[in-house]
Amino acid sequence: MISGIQAEGELGRRIRDMGLIVGAEVRVVGRAPLKDPVALRLKGFTLSLRNNEADYIAVSPL
């Protein structure tokens, strides 16, 4: 579950527009061979996110 978003400005808005908001349940479903990007599953769809963007998202286990 997402517990916080530390990104601000344009990046913060972009992250929230993708559905990554506090309280959303998210699951890592895959990684590229070089570990970047990461595939996340939330709300019935899969989202690919670069590690430097994912670093701004705090999660807590369910």
N, CA, C and O atoms as a GROMACS GRO file, in nm:
protein
  248
    1MET      N    1   0.085  -0.117   0.000
    1MET     CA    2   0.000   0.000   0.000
    1MET      C    3   0.090   0.123   0.000
    1MET      O    4   0.192   0.126   0.068
    2ILE      N    5   0.052   0.224  -0.076
    2ILE     CA    6   0.129   0.347  -0.081
    2ILE      C    7   0.103   0.428   0.046
    2ILE      O    8  -0.012   0.457   0.079
    3SER      N    9   0.211   0.462   0.116
    3SER     CA   10   0.197   0.537   0.241
    3SER      C   11   0.239   0.683   0.227
    3SER      O   12   0.214   0.762   0.318
    4GLY      N   13   0.301   0.720   0.115
    4GLY     CA   14   0.339   0.859   0.096
    4GLY      C   15   0.403   0.882  -0.039
    4GLY      O   16   0.462   0.791  -0.098
    5ILE      N   17   0.392   1.006  -0.088
    5ILE     CA   18   0.454   1.048  -0.212
    5ILE      C   19   0.539   1.172  -0.178
    5ILE      O   20   0.485   1.273  -0.135
    6GLN      N   21   0.670   1.162  -0.197
    6GLN     CA   22   0.757   1.274  -0.163
    6GLN      C   23   0.783   1.368  -0.280
    6GLN      O   24   0.838   1.476  -0.261
    7ALA      N   25   0.745   1.330  -0.400
    7ALA     CA   26   0.768   1.413  -0.519
    7ALA      C   27   0.676   1.534  -0.517
    7ALA      O   28   0.561   1.526  -0.475
    8GLU      N   29   0.729   1.645  -0.564
    8GLU     CA   30   0.650   1.768  -0.573
    8GLU      C   31   0.653   1.819  -0.716
    8GLU      O   32   0.724   1.764  -0.802
    9GLY      N   33   0.579   1.922  -0.742
    9GLY     CA   34   0.579   1.985  -0.873
    9GLY      C   35   0.525   1.895  -0.982
    9GLY      O   36   0.433   1.816  -0.960
   10GLU      N   37   0.585   1.908  -1.100
   10GLU     CA   38   0.540   1.833  -1.218
   10GLU      C   39   0.550   1.682  -1.198
   10GLU      O   40   0.459   1.609  -1.237
   11LEU      N   41   0.659   1.634  -1.139
   11LEU     CA   42   0.674   1.490  -1.116
   11LEU      C   43   0.570   1.439  -1.019
   11LEU      O   44   0.513   1.332  -1.041
   12GLY      N   45   0.544   1.512  -0.913
   12GLY     CA   46   0.442   1.471  -0.816
   12GLY      C   47   0.303   1.463  -0.880
   12GLY      O   48   0.227   1.370  -0.854
   13ARG      N   49   0.272   1.561  -0.962
   13ARG     CA   50   0.143   1.561  -1.031
   13ARG      C   51   0.134   1.444  -1.127
   13ARG      O   52   0.030   1.378  -1.135
   14ARG      N   53   0.242   1.417  -1.200
   14ARG     CA   54   0.243   1.306  -1.295
   14ARG      C   55   0.225   1.172  -1.225
   14ARG      O   56   0.151   1.086  -1.273
   15ILE      N   57   0.291   1.154  -1.113
   15ILE     CA   58   0.278   1.030  -1.036
   15ILE      C   59   0.134   1.013  -0.988
   15ILE      O   60   0.078   0.904  -1.000
   16ARG      N   61   0.075   1.118  -0.935
   16ARG     CA   62  -0.064   1.109  -0.888
   16ARG      C   63  -0.161   1.086  -1.004
   16ARG      O   64  -0.259   1.013  -0.989
   17ASP      N   65  -0.135   1.147  -1.119
   17ASP     CA   66  -0.221   1.128  -1.235
   17ASP      C   67  -0.221   0.983  -1.284
   17ASP      O   68  -0.317   0.938  -1.346
   18MET      N   69  -0.114   0.909  -1.256
   18MET     CA   70  -0.107   0.768  -1.295
   18MET      C   71  -0.182   0.678  -1.198
   18MET      O   72  -0.188   0.557  -1.218
   19GLY      N   73  -0.242   0.736  -1.093
   19GLY     CA   74  -0.318   0.658  -0.997
   19GLY      C   75  -0.239   0.618  -0.874
   19GLY      O   76  -0.290   0.547  -0.788
   20LEU      N   77  -0.115   0.663  -0.865
   20LEU     CA   78  -0.030   0.632  -0.750
   20LEU      C   79  -0.056   0.736  -0.641
   20LEU      O   80   0.012   0.839  -0.634
   21ILE      N   81  -0.154   0.707  -0.557
   21ILE     CA   82  -0.193   0.799  -0.450
   21ILE      C   83  -0.186   0.726  -0.316
   21ILE      O   84  -0.188   0.603  -0.311
   22VAL      N   85  -0.179   0.803  -0.210
   22VAL     CA   86  -0.173   0.745  -0.075
   22VAL      C   87  -0.296   0.657  -0.052
   22VAL      O   88  -0.409   0.698  -0.078
   23GLY      N   89  -0.272   0.536  -0.004
   23GLY     CA   90  -0.379   0.442   0.022
   23GLY      C   91  -0.401   0.340  -0.088
   23GLY      O   92  -0.469   0.239  -0.066
   24ALA      N   93  -0.345   0.364  -0.206
   24ALA     CA   94  -0.364   0.271  -0.318
   24ALA      C   95  -0.281   0.144  -0.294
   24ALA      O   96  -0.166   0.151  -0.251
   25GLU      N   97  -0.341   0.030  -0.323
   25GLU     CA   98  -0.269  -0.097  -0.312
   25GLU      C   99  -0.192  -0.118  -0.442
   25GLU      O  100  -0.246  -0.105  -0.551
   26VAL      N  101  -0.064  -0.150  -0.428
   26VAL     CA  102   0.024  -0.168  -0.543
   26VAL      C  103   0.110  -0.292  -0.520
   26VAL      O  104   0.149  -0.323  -0.408
   27ARG      N  105   0.140  -0.361  -0.631
   27ARG     CA  106   0.220  -0.484  -0.622
   27ARG      C  107   0.324  -0.481  -0.734
   27ARG      O  108   0.291  -0.449  -0.848
   28VAL      N  109   0.448  -0.514  -0.702
   28VAL     CA  110   0.554  -0.525  -0.804
   28VAL      C  111   0.534  -0.658  -0.876
   28VAL      O  112   0.532  -0.764  -0.814
   29VAL      N  113   0.518  -0.652  -1.008
   29VAL     CA  114   0.493  -0.774  -1.086
   29VAL      C  115   0.608  -0.808  -1.179
   29VAL      O  116   0.608  -0.915  -1.239
   30GLY      N  117   0.705  -0.720  -1.192
   30GLY     CA  118   0.818  -0.751  -1.279
   30GLY      C  119   0.921  -0.641  -1.281
   30GLY      O  120   0.895  -0.527  -1.244
   31ARG      N  121   1.040  -0.680  -1.327
   31ARG     CA  122   1.150  -0.585  -1.345
   31ARG      C  123   1.219  -0.615  -1.477
   31ARG      O  124   1.224  -0.730  -1.520
   32ALA      N  125   1.271  -0.512  -1.539
   32ALA     CA  126   1.348  -0.531  -1.661
   32ALA      C  127   1.481  -0.600  -1.626
   32ALA      O  128   1.521  -0.599  -1.510
   33PRO      N  129   1.548  -0.660  -1.724
   33PRO     CA  130   1.673  -0.732  -1.695
   33PRO      C  131   1.778  -0.649  -1.621
   33PRO      O  132   1.853  -0.704  -1.541
   34LEU      N  133   1.784  -0.520  -1.644
   34LEU     CA  134   1.880  -0.434  -1.575
   34LEU      C  135   1.817  -0.363  -1.455
   34LEU      O  136   1.870  -0.263  -1.407
   35LYS      N  137   1.702  -0.416  -1.407
   35LYS     CA  138   1.630  -0.365  -1.289
   35LYS      C  139   1.560  -0.231  -1.310
   35LYS      O  140   1.508  -0.175  -1.214
   36ASP      N  141   1.559  -0.178  -1.430
   36ASP     CA  142   1.493  -0.049  -1.456
   36ASP      C  143   1.430  -0.057  -1.594
   36ASP      O  144   1.503  -0.081  -1.690
   37PRO      N  145   1.301  -0.038  -1.611
   37PRO     CA  146   1.201   0.004  -1.513
   37PRO      C  147   1.142  -0.114  -1.436
   37PRO      O  148   1.180  -0.229  -1.454
   38VAL      N  149   1.048  -0.080  -1.349
   38VAL     CA  150   0.978  -0.178  -1.268
   38VAL      C  151   0.830  -0.176  -1.310
   38VAL      O  152   0.774  -0.070  -1.340
   39ALA      N  153   0.769  -0.293  -1.314
   39ALA     CA  154   0.627  -0.304  -1.351
   39ALA      C  155   0.545  -0.317  -1.223
   39ALA      O  156   0.570  -0.404  -1.140
   40LEU      N  157   0.447  -0.230  -1.209
   40LEU     CA  158   0.359  -0.227  -1.091
   40LEU      C  159   0.217  -0.260  -1.134
   40LEU      O  160   0.173  -0.221  -1.242
   41ARG      N  161   0.146  -0.331  -1.050
   41ARG     CA  162   0.006  -0.364  -1.076
   41ARG      C  163  -0.080  -0.293  -0.974
   41ARG      O  164  -0.061  -0.309  -0.853
   42LEU      N  165  -0.176  -0.213  -1.022
   42LEU     CA  166  -0.269  -0.147  -0.933
   42LEU      C  167  -0.400  -0.121  -1.006
   42LEU      O  168  -0.402  -0.092  -1.125
   43LYS      N  169  -0.509  -0.132  -0.932
   43LYS     CA  170  -0.643  -0.102  -0.982
   43LYS      C  171  -0.673  -0.166  -1.118
   43LYS      O  172  -0.737  -0.103  -1.202
   44GLY      N  173  -0.628  -0.289  -1.139
   44GLY     CA  174  -0.662  -0.359  -1.261
   44GLY      C  175  -0.578  -0.328  -1.382
   44GLY      O  176  -0.613  -0.370  -1.492
   45PHE      N  177  -0.468  -0.256  -1.368
   45PHE     CA  178  -0.380  -0.231  -1.482
   45PHE      C  179  -0.234  -0.239  -1.437
   45PHE      O  180  -0.203  -0.230  -1.319
   46THR      N  181  -0.146  -0.255  -1.535
   46THR     CA  182  -0.003  -0.263  -1.509
   46THR      C  183   0.062  -0.133  -1.554
   46THR      O  184   0.033  -0.082  -1.663
   47LEU      N  185   0.149  -0.081  -1.470
   47LEU     CA  186   0.215   0.047  -1.494
   47LEU      C  187   0.366   0.025  -1.489
   47LEU      O  188   0.416  -0.042  -1.398
   48SER      N  189   0.437   0.080  -1.584
   48SER     CA  190   0.583   0.073  -1.585
   48SER      C  191   0.638   0.206  -1.535
   48SER      O  192   0.599   0.312  -1.582
   49LEU      N  193   0.729   0.198  -1.439
   49LEU     CA  194   0.781   0.318  -1.375
   49LEU      C  195   0.932   0.307  -1.361
   49LEU      O  196   0.983   0.204  -1.318
   50ARG      N  197   1.002   0.411  -1.396
   50ARG     CA  198   1.148   0.413  -1.380
   50ARG      C  199   1.183   0.418  -1.231
   50ARG      O  200   1.108   0.472  -1.150
   51ASN      N  201   1.297   0.360  -1.197
   51ASN     CA  202   1.340   0.356  -1.058
   51ASN      C  203   1.357   0.496  -0.998
   51ASN      O  204   1.323   0.517  -0.882
   52ASN      N  205   1.408   0.592  -1.076
   52ASN     CA  206   1.426   0.726  -1.022
   52ASN      C  207   1.293   0.794  -0.991
   52ASN      O  208   1.289   0.886  -0.910
   53GLU      N  209   1.185   0.751  -1.054
   53GLU     CA  210   1.051   0.800  -1.021
   53GLU      C  211   0.994   0.723  -0.902
   53GLU      O  212   0.931   0.781  -0.814
   54ALA      N  213   1.016   0.592  -0.901
   54ALA     CA  214   0.964   0.508  -0.793
   54ALA      C  215   1.029   0.541  -0.659
   54ALA      O  216   0.969   0.516  -0.554
   55ASP      N  217   1.149   0.597  -0.661
   55ASP     CA  218   1.218   0.634  -0.537
   55ASP      C  219   1.139   0.735  -0.453
   55ASP      O  220   1.160   0.744  -0.332
   56TYR      N  221   1.048   0.809  -0.514
   56TYR     CA  222   0.968   0.910  -0.443
   56TYR      C  223   0.844   0.851  -0.378
   56TYR      O  224   0.771   0.923  -0.309
   57ILE      N  225   0.818   0.722  -0.399
   57ILE     CA  226   0.697   0.658  -0.348
   57ILE      C  227   0.730   0.572  -0.229
   57ILE      O  228   0.811   0.479  -0.240
   58ALA      N  229   0.669   0.601  -0.115
   58ALA     CA  230   0.689   0.521   0.007
   58ALA      C  231   0.575   0.420   0.016
   58ALA      O  232   0.458   0.454  -0.004
   59VAL      N  233   0.610   0.296   0.046
   59VAL     CA  234   0.511   0.190   0.058
   59VAL      C  235   0.523   0.120   0.193
   59VAL      O  236   0.628   0.123   0.257
   60SER      N  237   0.414   0.058   0.235
   60SER     CA  238   0.414  -0.023   0.357
   60SER      C  239   0.346  -0.155   0.322
   60SER      O  240   0.250  -0.156   0.245
   61PRO      N  241   0.395  -0.265   0.379
   61PRO     CA  242   0.334  -0.395   0.348
   61PRO      C  243   0.193  -0.408   0.404
   61PRO      O  244   0.160  -0.347   0.506
   62LEU      N  245   0.111  -0.486   0.338
   62LEU     CA  246  -0.025  -0.511   0.385
   62LEU      C  247  -0.027  -0.622   0.487
   62LEU      O  248  -0.133  -0.658   0.538
   0.00000   0.00000   0.00000
